[in-house]
């Protein structure tokens, strides 16, 4: 940029002024509400079938393994194949998985292993879908609106938890002893929700973006993406921070059925509300970030959000009052979203367009893949120590690693 050139100022919620982004965002809001509904039913059904925190962790691990192994492949595909075409296939695959689980539950033949296998298959599709969607965002809005668009995208994913879990909890509560019927209804509603994304995928037309032709082999393209990150210590440190907060922080949500049933004693309805409150915090954080745009300084936001998240999780594990627990869950959602939005923005801005799918696939691994793997750790800990300690100890690791990151030479390059 030439000296004295002006950078366009981001507008409040400016990303929503772009038709294609708005269409996709609304579709994701509906679809993710269905996904959160299914998460509630899966978790509650798993705990009722097994009565074991370990199987809750195993359910999380079944989702996590593909999200650790496959996103780099998905990101490479997203850099070489039309991204809208990819989304048509992945969204359809996830819709069919939800419908299959609904049918098994409806006929009362579903087992814990059915749930785990279908969770695994859904994760395979998501491992390609998520980096593709993230790489698509900069093609739908100009650079000055990117932080706002990513913040709203976070709202579409986590903010849907404000409605989805509460609705699932109501459905499961209304069906009473007919748990299989309630779970089937929730799973069918999730299957239908994928149509809200498939429709816009056929309508949107991304902004033309210049991409160099890819002549390298698939394996070489993957290596190219890994090398790009390895040569940029600031981006690598940012991914490490994201990985740590996922493994040792977000994984506590997999133990919420234990808190709901055995500690706070609020039943399935309370469990749905507990899952909804992080969504409320996410919604607030997304709106604040989308409104403030580039005015916020990124490094202080990273520190504040990580410390705030760890403190919220630790406090939640200690309290035994339901309203206070809900408030703390809301704070955890707020701080987690604030960190995720700023991390994704830095990665998107600092990455060349033809490598964006691969870089964002690594970010997908940290925010989605590693969290459920952390659930297996938390679930295993909860079988040998009180569940509160199984939440507190991992959260302390977040604080320790943040301290290390702030003393690392690459910290000064995070901008």
C-alpha positions in Angstrom: 0.0 0.0 0.0 1.3 3.5 -0.9 2.1 6.0 1.9 -0.9 7.9 2.8 -3.4 5.4 1.3 -6.5 5.0 3.3 -7.8 1.6 4.5 -11.6 1.4 4.3 -13.1 1.6 7.7 -15.2 -1.5 8.8 -18.9 -0.8 9.3 -20.9 -2.1 12.2 -22.1 -5.5 11.1 -20.8 -4.6 7.6 -20.4 -8.2 6.6 -24.2 -8.6 6.6 -24.4 -6.0 3.8 -23.0 -8.7 1.4 -25.8 -10.9 0.1 -23.9 -14.2 -0.3 -22.4 -14.0 3.2 -25.8 -13.3 4.7 -27.4 -16.2 2.9 -24.8 -18.6 4.1 -24.7 -17.2 7.6 -28.5 -17.5 8.1 -28.4 -21.1 6.8 -25.6 -22.0 9.2 -27.4 -20.4 12.1 -30.4 -22.8 11.4 -28.2 -25.8 10.7 -26.0 -25.4 13.7 -29.1 -25.1 16.0 -30.0 -28.5 14.7 -26.5 -29.8 15.4 -26.5 -28.5 19.0 -29.9 -30.2 19.5 -28.4 -33.5 18.3 -25.4 -33.0 20.6 -27.7 -32.7 23.6 -29.7 -35.9 22.6 -26.5 -37.8 21.9 -24.9 -36.9 25.2 -28.0 -37.6 27.3 -28.8 -40.9 25.4 -25.2 -42.0 25.8 -25.2 -41.4 29.6 -28.6 -43.1 30.0 -27.5 -46.2 28.0 -24.2 -46.6 29.8 -24.3 -44.6 33.1 -20.6 -44.0 32.6 -18.6 -40.7 32.1 -16.0 -42.8 30.2 -18.5 -43.5 27.4 -19.2 -39.7 27.2 -15.4 -39.3 26.7 -15.4 -42.1 24.1 -18.2 -40.4 22.2 -16.2 -37.3 22.1 -13.1 -39.2 21.0 -15.1 -40.9 18.1 -15.9 -37.4 16.8 -12.3 -36.1 17.5 -10.2 -38.7 15.7 -11.4 -37.7 12.1 -11.2 -34.1 13.1 -7.5 -34.5 14.0 -6.5 -36.8 11.1 -8.5 -35.5 8.2 -8.9 -31.7 8.2 -5.5 -31.2 6.5 -6.7 -33.4 3.6 -10.0 -31.5 3.6 -8.2 -28.2 3.5 -6.0 -29.3 0.6 -9.2 -30.4 -1.3 -10.6 -26.9 -0.5 -7.6 -25.3 -2.2 -7.9 -27.4 -5.3 -11.7 -28.0 -5.8 -14.6 -25.6 -6.1 -15.5 -24.9 -2.5 -19.3 -24.7 -3.1 -19.2 -28.1 -4.8 -17.5 -29.6 -1.7 -20.1 -28.1 0.6 -22.9 -29.7 -1.4 -21.4 -33.2 -0.8 -20.4 -32.7 2.8 -23.7 -31.1 3.9 -25.7 -33.9 2.3 -23.5 -36.6 3.9 -24.1 -35.1 7.4 -27.8 -34.9 6.8 -27.9 -38.6 5.9 -26.0 -39.5 9.1 -28.5 -37.6 11.2 -31.4 -39.3 9.5 -29.9 -42.7 10.0 -29.4 -42.2 13.8 -33.0 -40.8 14.0 -34.4 -44.0 12.3 -32.4 -46.3 14.6 -33.7 -44.4 17.7 -37.3 -44.4 16.3 -37.3 -48.2 16.0 -35.6 -48.5 19.5 -32.7 -50.5 18.1 -30.0 -47.9 18.6 -27.0 -48.9 20.8 -24.0 -47.0 22.1 -21.9 -48.3 19.3 -24.4 -47.1 16.7 -24.1 -43.6 18.2 -20.3 -43.8 18.2 -20.0 -45.0 14.6 -22.4 -42.4 13.2 -20.6 -39.7 15.2 -17.4 -40.9 13.6 -18.9 -40.8 10.1 -20.4 -37.3 10.7 -17.0 -36.1 11.8 -15.4 -37.4 8.6 -17.7 -35.2 6.6 -17.2 -32.2 8.9 -13.4 -32.6 8.6 -13.7 -31.6 4.9 -16.7 -29.2 5.4 -15.3 -27.0 8.1 -12.0 -25.9 6.5 -13.8 -25.4 3.3 -16.4 -23.0 4.9 -13.7 -21.1 6.7 -11.6 -20.7 3.6 -14.8 -19.5 1.7 -15.5 -16.5 4.0 -12.8 -14.2 2.6 -14.3 -14.9 -0.8 -17.6 -13.5 0.3 -16.5 -10.2 2.0 -13.7 -7.7 1.5 -10.7 -7.8 3.9 -11.9 -4.8 6.1 -15.0 -6.8 7.0 -13.2 -10.0 7.8 -13.1 -9.8 11.6 -16.8 -9.0 11.6 -17.6 -11.8 9.3 -15.6 -14.3 11.3 -17.2 -13.1 14.5 -20.7 -13.6 13.0 -19.6 -17.0 11.8 -18.8 -17.8 15.4 -22.3 -16.7 16.3 -23.7 -19.0 13.7 -21.8 -22.0 15.2 -21.9 -21.4 19.0 -24.7 -18.8 19.2 -27.1 -21.4 17.8 -26.5 -23.1 21.2 -28.7 -20.5 22.7 -31.7 -22.1 21.1 -30.7 -25.6 20.0 -29.8 -27.2 23.4 -32.8 -25.6 25.2 -35.2 -26.9 22.5 -33.7 -30.4 22.7 -34.0 -30.4 26.4 -37.7 -29.4 26.2 -38.3 -32.2 23.6 -36.6 -34.8 25.7 -38.4 -33.6 28.8 -41.8 -33.6 27.2 -41.3 -37.2 25.9 -40.5 -38.3 29.5 -39.8 -42.0 29.7 -40.0 -42.2 25.9 -36.3 -41.3 25.6 -35.9 -43.0 22.3 -38.9 -41.2 20.7 -37.6 -37.8 21.9 -34.1 -38.5 20.7 -35.4 -39.6 17.3 -37.4 -36.4 16.9 -34.3 -34.3 17.8 -32.2 -36.3 15.3 -34.8 -35.9 12.5 -35.0 -32.1 13.1 -31.3 -31.9 12.8 -31.4 -33.8 9.5 -33.9 -31.3 8.2 -31.8 -28.3 9.3 -29.1 -29.1 6.8 -31.4 -28.0 4.0 -31.0 -24.4 5.3 -27.3 -24.6 4.2 -27.8 -26.6 1.0 -30.2 -24.0 -0.3 -27.8 -21.0 -0.1 -24.9 -23.1 -1.4 -26.8 -23.4 -4.7 -27.5 -19.6 -4.8 -24.3 -17.7 -3.6 -21.7 -16.5 -6.1 -18.3 -15.8 -4.4 -16.2 -12.8 -5.3 -13.6 -13.7 -8.0 -10.4 -14.5 -6.3 -7.1 -15.1 -8.2 -5.6 -18.5 -7.4 -2.4 -19.8 -8.9 -3.0 -23.2 -10.7 -2.0 -26.1 -8.6 0.5 -28.3 -10.4 1.9 -30.1 -7.4 0.7 -33.6 -6.3 -1.7 -33.9 -3.5 0.9 -35.1 -1.0 3.2 -32.2 -1.9 0.3 -29.7 -1.5 -0.2 -31.0 2.1 3.6 -30.6 2.8 3.5 -27.1 1.3 0.8 -26.1 3.8 2.6 -27.5 6.8 5.9 -25.8 5.7 4.1 -22.5 5.3 3.0 -22.6 9.0 6.4 -24.0 10.2 8.1 -21.0 8.7 5.9 -18.5 10.5 6.4 -18.9 14.3 3.7 -16.4 15.2 1.0 -18.4 13.4 2.4 -21.6 14.9 2.2 -20.2 18.4 -1.4 -19.0 17.8 -2.4 -22.5 16.7 -0.7 -23.9 19.8 -2.7 -21.5 22.0 -5.9 -22.7 20.3 -5.0 -26.3 20.7 -4.3 -25.9 24.4 -7.6 -24.1 25.1 -9.5 -26.8 23.2 -7.8 -29.8 24.9 -7.8 -28.5 28.4 -10.8 -26.1 28.4 -13.6 -26.9 26.0 -13.5 -30.6 26.8 -15.3 -29.9 30.1 -18.6 -29.6 28.2 -18.6 -33.3 27.6 -19.0 -33.8 31.3 -22.1 -31.5 31.6 -24.5 -34.5 31.8 -22.7 -35.5 35.0 -23.1 -32.0 36.5 -26.7 -31.8 35.4 -27.9 -35.1 36.7 -25.6 -35.9 39.7 -24.3 -32.6 41.0 -26.8 -29.8 40.2 -29.7 -32.3 39.9 -31.6 -30.4 37.2 -32.4 -33.2 34.8 -32.5 -33.2 31.0 -34.2 -29.8 30.8 -31.5 -28.2 33.0 -28.9 -30.0 30.9 -30.3 -28.3 27.7 -30.2 -24.9 29.4 -26.6 -25.5 30.6 -25.6 -26.2 27.0 -27.5 -23.1 25.8 -25.7 -20.6 28.1 -22.3 -20.7 26.4 -24.2 -20.0 23.3 -25.6 -16.8 24.9 -22.1 -15.7 25.8 -21.0 -16.5 22.2 -23.8 -14.5 20.8 -22.9 -11.5 22.9 -19.1 -11.8 22.0 -19.9 -12.2 18.4 -22.1 -9.1 18.3 -19.5 -7.1 20.2 -16.7 -8.1 17.9 -18.7 -7.7 14.8 -19.6 -4.2 15.9 -16.2 -3.1 17.1 -14.4 -4.6 14.1 -10.7 -3.7 13.7 -10.7 -1.2 16.5 -9.8 -3.9 19.0 -6.1 -4.7 19.7 -5.5 -8.4 19.1 -2.8 -9.4 21.5 -4.5 -7.9 24.6 -7.7 -9.6 23.5 -5.9 -13.0 23.3 -4.6 -12.7 26.8 -7.9 -11.4 28.3 -10.0 -14.1 26.6 -7.8 -17.0 27.6 -7.6 -15.9 31.3 -11.3 -15.1 31.4 -12.1 -18.5 29.9 -10.0 -20.4 32.4 -11.3 -18.5 35.3 -14.9 -19.1 34.2 -14.4 -22.9 33.9 -12.7 -23.2 37.3 -15.4 -21.2 39.0 -18.1 -23.3 37.3 -16.5 -26.5 38.6 -16.6 -25.2 42.2 -20.1 -23.7 42.5 -23.2 -25.7 43.4 -25.9 -23.1 42.6 -27.7 -23.6 39.3 -28.2 -19.9 38.4 -24.5 -19.0 39.1 -23.4 -22.1 37.1 -25.4 -20.8 34.2 -23.8 -17.4 34.4 -20.3 -18.9 34.5 -21.1 -21.0 31.4 -22.2 -17.8 29.7 -18.9 -16.2 30.5 -17.0 -19.2 29.2 -18.8 -19.0 25.9 -18.1 -15.2 25.7 -14.3 -15.6 26.2 -13.9 -18.7 24.1 -15.6 -16.9 21.1 -13.5 -13.8 21.6 -10.3 -15.8 21.4 -11.5 -17.9 18.5 -12.5 -14.9 16.4 -9.3 -13.0 16.8 -7.2 -16.2 16.2 -9.1 -17.0 13.0 -8.8 -13.4 11.8 -5.1 -13.3 12.2 -4.7 -16.6 10.4 -6.9 -15.6 7.5 -5.2 -12.2 7.1 -1.7 -13.5 7.3 -2.2 -16.5 4.9 -2.0 -16.3 1.1 -5.3 -17.1 -0.6 -4.3 -20.3 -2.3 -3.1 -21.7 1.0 -6.0 -20.6 3.1 -7.8 -24.0 3.1 -4.8 -25.8 4.4 -3.9 -23.3 7.1 -7.5 -23.1 8.3 -7.7 -26.9 8.3 -5.0 -26.8 11.0 -7.1 -24.3 12.9 -10.1 -26.7 12.5 -8.1 -29.5 14.1 -7.4 -27.3 17.1 -10.9 -25.9 17.7 -12.9 -29.0 16.8 -10.7 -32.1 16.7 -8.7 -31.7 19.9 -11.5 -30.6 22.2 -13.3 -34.0 22.1 -9.9 -35.7 22.5 -9.6 -33.6 25.7 -13.0 -35.0 26.6 -11.5 -38.5 26.8 -8.9 -37.2 29.2 -11.5 -35.4 31.3 -13.8 -38.4 31.2 -11.1 -40.7 32.3 -10.0 -38.4 35.1 -13.6 -38.2 36.3 -13.6 -42.0 36.9 -10.7 -41.7 39.4 -11.1 -38.3 40.9 -14.1 -36.0 41.7 -15.5 -34.6 38.5 -14.9 -31.0 39.7 -11.2 -31.7 39.9 -11.3 -33.3 36.5 -12.4 -29.9 35.1 -10.2 -27.6 37.3 -6.8 -29.3 36.7 -7.0 -29.0 32.8 -8.1 -25.4 33.1 -5.0 -24.6 35.1 -2.9 -25.9 32.2 -4.4 -23.1 30.0 -3.1 -20.5 32.3 0.4 -22.1 32.5 0.7 -22.3 28.7 -0.4 -18.8 28.2 2.4 -17.6 30.5 4.8 -19.6 28.5 3.5 -18.2 25.2 3.9 -14.6 26.4 7.6 -15.2 27.0 8.2 -16.9 23.6 10.1 -14.8 21.0 7.3 -15.3 18.5 4.7 -13.6 20.8 5.9 -10.1 19.7 5.1 -11.1 16.1 1.5 -11.8 16.8 -0.4 -8.8 15.4 
